[in-house]
């Protein structure tokens, strides 16, 4: 009953009603989808009460949303994704550390001053680790016609999966992929996401209706 009331409030309150356009594909006749949307809203309400930005990864819509106080600040599309275990995606996940930035080398003759870090300095292929044990692999999509870039990105993705698989050989531990989400986005959007992240940032994941 509490979940139903919460969803009703979210649907009828102007500020949230406007933001619920983030769930335009929500089928109110599907109890499973309604339950999942309500879970996400319930968790998001806790985050929206604080003056910190957070991330909502919406696998039902294939989108990533940067939000603050419940208001969308930026969003980007997901090209494709894969997940090991749906159960591991619930709750609020806290980012352990933001992706590392490889700063440009100082050119000779320019002194000791470095140019400010820009969006193009951000990494496009990186892993995000969370205190909950979840790992999100951000995989960039190679630009059309850039064969070398495509091979490099595919090689990194293959190597990551191989390491995840070999790490479980000879142990009684479950595969790390059980707590893993891989999302593929464009290079620009991967860099934009890395730019938006801060240490300890909260991430929510809305699971698709197929889980």
VENJO-V904666 format. One record per helix or strand of 2 or more residues. SS is the DSSP state (H for helix, E for strand). FROM is the first residue (numbers start at 1). TO is the last residue. If there is no record, write none. Layout:
# VENJO-V904666
[[SS	FROM	TO] [SS	FROM	TO]]
This chain:
# VENJO-V904666
[[H	2	12] [H	14	23] [H	31	48] [E	53	58] [E	63	68] [E	71	77] [E	80	83] [H	86	89] [E	93	95] [H	119	121] [E	126	130] [E	135	141] [H	147	166] [H	176	179] [E	180	186] [H	187	196] [E	202	206]]
